[in-house]
């Protein structure tokens, strides 16, 4: 079955961002992207590029072999 309508995409990633950076704005700045660009990725409107996934894993201390938990579930 698909995701519930009330469920936001990338929930685990959002929680990790809040844990490490406190705000999505601070994470966007660390990633070198605009708040809007990050918001579009977190809402599923724009796909994550593999280079962004790798950089996000580095910034959030996520082992790359665990990226699927945050980006592909």
Kinemage of the C-alpha trace (Angstrom):
@kinemage 1
@onewidth
@group {chain A} dominant
@subgroup {mainchain}
@vectorlist {calphas} color= white
{ca unk a 1} P 0.000 0.000 0.000
{ca unk a 2} L 1.059 3.595 -0.568
{ca unk a 3} L 1.767 6.267 1.950
{ca unk a 4} L -1.130 7.821 3.859
{ca unk a 5} L -2.112 11.256 2.621
{ca unk a 6} L -1.404 12.794 6.022
{ca unk a 7} L 2.111 11.310 6.134
{ca unk a 8} L 4.897 13.640 4.991
{ca unk a 9} L 7.616 12.221 2.769
{ca unk a 10} L 11.154 11.913 4.136
{ca unk a 11} L 10.008 11.822 7.788
{ca unk a 12} L 13.213 10.145 9.017
{ca unk a 13} L 15.313 12.687 7.122
{ca unk a 14} L 13.338 15.607 8.544
{ca unk a 15} L 13.867 14.281 12.072
{ca unk a 16} L 17.609 13.814 11.448
{ca unk a 17} L 17.883 17.381 10.100
{ca unk a 18} L 16.169 18.730 13.233
{ca unk a 19} L 18.417 16.608 15.451
{ca unk a 20} L 21.663 17.789 13.841
{ca unk a 21} L 20.864 21.330 12.611
{ca unk a 22} L 17.801 22.368 14.671
{ca unk a 23} L 16.176 23.965 11.592
{ca unk a 24} L 15.714 23.156 7.926
{ca unk a 25} L 17.003 26.650 7.132
{ca unk a 26} L 20.351 25.917 8.801
{ca unk a 27} L 20.616 22.606 6.947
{ca unk a 28} L 19.797 24.259 3.608
{ca unk a 29} L 22.588 26.765 4.216
{ca unk a 30} L 25.033 23.976 5.119
{ca unk a 31} L 24.033 22.164 1.925
{ca unk a 32} L 24.574 25.291 -0.164
{ca unk a 33} L 20.997 25.345 -1.406
{ca unk a 34} L 18.096 27.698 -0.953
{ca unk a 35} L 15.371 27.053 1.605
{ca unk a 36} L 12.965 26.687 -1.314
{ca unk a 37} L 15.121 24.036 -3.018
{ca unk a 38} L 15.324 22.016 0.195
{ca unk a 39} L 11.593 22.365 0.789
{ca unk a 40} L 10.846 21.068 -2.705
{ca unk a 41} L 13.051 18.034 -2.115
{ca unk a 42} L 11.554 17.308 1.311
{ca unk a 43} L 8.031 17.572 -0.080
{ca unk a 44} L 8.834 15.194 -2.934
{ca unk a 45} L 8.239 17.821 -5.634
{ca unk a 46} L 11.878 17.693 -6.765
{ca unk a 47} L 13.991 14.546 -6.851
{ca unk a 48} L 17.190 14.316 -4.834
{ca unk a 49} L 20.327 14.144 -6.990
{ca unk a 50} L 22.799 11.474 -5.918
{ca unk a 51} L 25.414 14.179 -5.323
{ca unk a 52} L 22.989 15.913 -2.921
{ca unk a 53} L 22.238 12.624 -1.163
{ca unk a 54} L 25.983 12.023 -0.671
{ca unk a 55} L 26.541 15.576 0.609
{ca unk a 56} L 23.523 15.357 2.942
{ca unk a 57} L 24.781 12.047 4.344
{ca unk a 58} L 28.139 13.679 5.033
{ca unk a 59} L 26.573 16.752 6.697
{ca unk a 60} L 24.177 14.643 8.786
{ca unk a 61} L 26.724 11.935 9.700
{ca unk a 62} L 24.657 9.250 7.985
{ca unk a 63} L 26.712 6.292 6.776
{ca unk a 64} L 26.103 5.999 3.015
{ca unk a 65} L 25.014 2.392 3.470
{ca unk a 66} L 22.126 3.790 5.564
{ca unk a 67} L 21.062 6.441 3.019
{ca unk a 68} L 18.137 4.268 1.913
{ca unk a 69} L 16.546 4.676 5.348
{ca unk a 70} L 16.395 8.454 4.899
{ca unk a 71} L 16.055 8.960 1.146
{ca unk a 72} L 14.526 5.861 -0.433
{ca unk a 73} L 11.912 4.482 1.939
